[in-house]
Amino acid sequence: MSNDVTWVVNGPKVPWSLISAELEGLYGTRLLTEFKEIIGYYNVYEHGAEFVSESAKADFVGSDLRFRESRKLINKEARFLFSKHPDIWVNVPYDKETDDEAEKARAKEESTILQAYVDRIIETTNFFSKLVKAAKDCFIGKRVAYFVNFDEVRKRIMIDFIPSLEFVFETDENDLNRITKIVTFYTIKDSSNKTEQLIYKKKYWLEGEDETCWISEAIYNGVGDVVETVTPDRPTKFKGVIPAGVIVNDGLTGDLDGVSEIEELEHSESWFSRISNGDIDSERAGMNPIRWARDINPATTKNLSIAPGAFWDLASDPNAPDGVVGELGMMETSLNYTNAVNSTLNRIRASMYEALSIPDVSPEALKGVVSSGKTLKAIYWDLIVRCDEKMLAWRPALENIVSLVVEGGKLYPESAGRYTEQPLPDSPYEIEVENQYPLPDDEADEKQVDLAEVNAQTMSKMAYMKKWRGLTDVEAMQELKQIAMEREMLEDTFGYQNPAQQQQEQEQQEEEDFDNV
């Protein structure tokens, strides 16, 4: 393609030359040709699937109402996966059996520093809100990229997700999971005049025997000429790793492209809209039935009013044979097919829900069967399993993002200084990502079970307080001390003795009586 050809990326325009210049070999060609397919998926998500109207005629314009069922389902899936954001923990491990209290205190203090640092960055970058949107882009466009940027000028750290139409990447020939180059590009100013367009381009790549990560940033116009060099080619402080990554949606072994959810839903949605619009057109025809006249004088049927209460003064056709009387009638459309249409639409809709393992929780479908959180969890079980499968790709990515934030904070302490008052420790640390789903729990029943375990002494009171009241170890211990103190005060005041104490004193008295005998 020539350099003046542009490629529409989510609306803005990016010169094809900027994209193709960064890719080599057959994989690069295949990735570029795939962009048109992905744009089609986004078009279905935004506007609905195209369909052929059943009622298009020369004198009748069929309805063109697109039912965006794919959009609804993808939104449901992304919300279920990340609307209740995952818990992210950063811990410095230590030997649980050690008696070295100083070692324990050091590990807990360093864990607190790292956790507060990560939490602060997550909060300031609005990370969890971006996570839901990134999931939608991943489900539509097959994959999504993430960048962890360390701004040394503004002294800040940013975490960004990039849709598949705004980045290209290359991997190691010997390790497909290892990225060796990634480039992102997006329009920051659009204009009908290509020379006035502004397109930002950022590039990371590994170079040299020590595999230093290099960076370059520039702004181009719509014809691919450099307008401003933001960051000339220079090495970063990262070695052997790029502060970015790619999350691939589903796919098979060695698949770097991923699979779009739209691909599986588009055909069904097209038929859903086609049949629904045919039904709408039939109803329109029934609301405006065809009127017919036979052996009526044409002069009396011109411009007849169909307003309520209208009066028609008609006469028979004078050219009709003797004894023939004019007739007037109406052809009404029968809607006896309604049940069949509803059945077909329900089957199509059910197949689309089943394709993404999403349960139909409409009142008509459930019919009042939900009586507890356990029942609702059983209804959502297939979707939970599907999301657990998604997390097999998202969990390592989230762990890598946190690792880049921590390691990058050590390499760029000035950028990290905004988020922590203490230097980041160099101790080894562990990252744990625990996903949560927005389903209600039967807390009352679970509390009763835990209370029974506390009474049976199979669960500690401290563990119960930490679980149900959200107390820390220190707060729970203070609460236990307060309970013990109040109980002791009551016993001293009323001379109360618990059964265990009474039994012990009784046994002691019996022993004394036996000795006296």
SEKE-280879 format. One record per residue (C-alpha): residue in one letter; z, x, y. Coordinates in steps of 0.5 Angstrom, whole numbers, plus 500, padded with zeros to 3 digits. Example, Ala and Ser with C-alpha at 12.3 -4.5 7.8 and 13.67 -1.06 7.14 Angstrom:
<sites>
A516525491
S514527498
</sites>
This chain:
<sites>
M500500500
S499502507
N504504512
D503498516
V505493510
T512490511
W517487506
V521481507
V528483505
N533477506
G529475512
P528481516
K522486515
V523493512
P517498512
W514499505
S513506507
L521507508
I522504501
S517507497
A518514500
E525515497
L523513489
E519517484
G516516478
L515510474
Y522507475
G521507482
T514503482
R517498477
L523497482
L519496488
T515491484
E521487482
F523486489
K518480490
E521477484
I528478487
I526474493
G523469489
Y530468486
Y533468493
N528463495
V531458490
Y538459491
E537457499
H532452498
G531449491
A526450486
E519448487
F516442483
V510438482
S511431485
E509425480
S507421486
A503425490
K497420492
A492420498
D495414501
F502415499
V506422500
G511423495
S518425496
D520432497
L528433496
R530439492
F536439489
R540445489
E543445483
S543453482
R546454488
K552450486
L553453480
I553460482
N557458488
K562455483
E562461478
A563466484
R569462486
F572462480
L571469478
F574472485
S577466490
K584468487
H583475488
P585480483
D591484483
I590492484
W595497483
V596504484
N601508480
V604515479
P606515472
Y612519469
D616519463
K620513462
E625516457
T626522462
D633523465
D631526471
E632521476
A629526482
E622525478
K623518477
A624517485
R619522487
A614518482
K616511485
E615514492
E608517491
S606510488
T609506494
I605511499
L598510495
Q599502494
A601501501
Y595505503
V590502499
D593495501
R592497508
I585498507
I583492503
E586488508
T583491514
T576491511
N576484509
F575486502
F577480498
S572476502
K566481501
L568481494
V566473493
K560474497
A558480493
A559476486
K554471489
D549477491
C550480484
F548473480
I542472484
G539479485
K541482478
R545487482
V549489488
A551496491
Y558498494
F559504499
V565507501
N564510508
F569515512
D567515519
E570521522
V568519529
R572513529
K577515524
R576509519
I574507512
M569502511
I568498504
D561495504
F557491499
I549491499
P545486496
S539488491
L534488496
E537493501
F538499497
V534503491
F537508487
E536513482
T540516476
D541522472
E536523466
N541524461
D546519464
L544513466
N551511469
R551516473
I547515480
T544522483
K541518489
I542512493
V539509499
T540503503
F536500509
Y537494513
T534491520
I539491525
K534488530
D528484529
S522483533
S515480532
N513487535
K514492530
T515498535
E521494538
Q524493531
L530497529
I532499522
Y538503519
K537507513
K543511510
K542516504
Y546519499
W544525494
L547530490
E544537491
G545544488
E549547482
D555545485
E552538486
T555537493
C554530496
W549530502
I548525507
S543523512
E543517517
A537515522
I534509525
Y527507524
N522502528
G518497524
V512502523
G517507520
D517512525
V524515527
V527512533
E534516533
T537521528
V544518527
T546524522
P542529520
D542532513
R548535512
P553536506
T559531505
K566534502
F565530495
K563534489
G559531483
V560524486
I557520491
P562515494
A557509492
G556505486
V552500483
I554493479
V549490474
N549483472
D549482465
G543485461
L542489455
T544497453
G541502458
D539496463
L539498470
D536492473
G540487470
V539479470
S539474475
E542467473
I537464477
E532466472
E535461467
L536456471
E530455475
H526451470
S531446469
E532445476
S525444478
W525438472
F531436475
S528435482
R521433479
I524427475
S529425481
N524425486
G520420482
D525416481
I526416488
D519414489
S519408484
E525405488
R521406495
A515402492
G520397489
M523396496
N516395499
P512391494
I505390493
R503383496
W496380493
A492374495
R487370491
D482365494
I485366501
N481366508
P481373510
A481371517
T488368516
T491374512
K490379518
N496382521
L501378517
S509379519
I514381514
A520380518
P525376516
G524369517
A517370519
F512364518
W505365515
D499359516
L494361511
A488357509
S484357502
D477361502
P472356505
N467360500
A471358494
P468353489
D471346490
G478345487
V480352487
V486353491
G488360494
E494363491
L499369494
G504373490
M508380490
M508386485
E515388484
T516394480
S521394474
L527399474
N528398467
Y527405466
T534407470
N538408464
A533413461
V532417467
N540418468
S540420461
T534425462
L538428468
N544428465
R541432459
I538437464
R544438468
A549439462
S544444460
M544448466
Y552448466
E552450459
A547456461
L553459465
S559456461
I561452467
P565445465
D563439468
V569437471
S567431475
P571424474
E566421470
A565427465
L573428464
K575421464
G582422465
V583427459
V586432464
S594432463
S597439464
G595446466
K594448458
T589442457
L585444464
K585452461
A582449455
I576446458
Y575452462
W576457456
D568458456
L568460463
I574464463
V571468457
R564469461
C568471467
D572476462
E565479460
K563480468
M569484469
L567489464
A562491469
W566489475
R573492473
P571499473
A567498479
L573496483
E577502480
N572507482
I572504489
V580505489
S579512487
L574513492
V578511497
V584515495
E580521494
G576521500
G582520504
K585526501
L578530503
Y578526510
P585526512
E583524520
S580517517
A585516512
G591517518
R589510521
Y592507514
T598511512
E603515516
Q605520510
P600524507
L597522501
P600525495
D596530490
S599527484
P595524478
Y595516479
E593510475
I589504477
E590498474
V586491476
E588485473
N584479475
Q586472476
Y583465475
P585459480
L588455474
P594451475
D600453470
D605449467
E611452471
A616447469
D615448462
E614455462
K621456466
Q625452461
V622456455
D624463459
L631459461
A632458453
E630465452
V635468457
N641463454
A639466447
Q639473450
T632475448
M630475456
S635478461
K637475467
M634480472
A627479468
Y627472470
M629473477
K623478478
K618473474
W620466478
R623468484
G619474486
L625479487
T625487486
D629491482
V634492488
E634485490
A635482483
M641487482
Q644485488
E643477486
L646479479
K652482483
Q653476487
I653471481
A658476478
M663476484
E662469485
R664467478
E670472478
M673469484
L672462481
E676464474
D681467479
T682461483
F682456477
G685460471
Y678459468
Q677463461
N670463458
P670461451
A669469449
Q675471453
Q679466449
Q677468443
Q678475444
E685473446
Q687469441
E685474436
Q689479439
Q695474439
E694473431
E694481430
E701481434
D704475430
F702479424
D705485426
N711482427
V712479421
</sites>
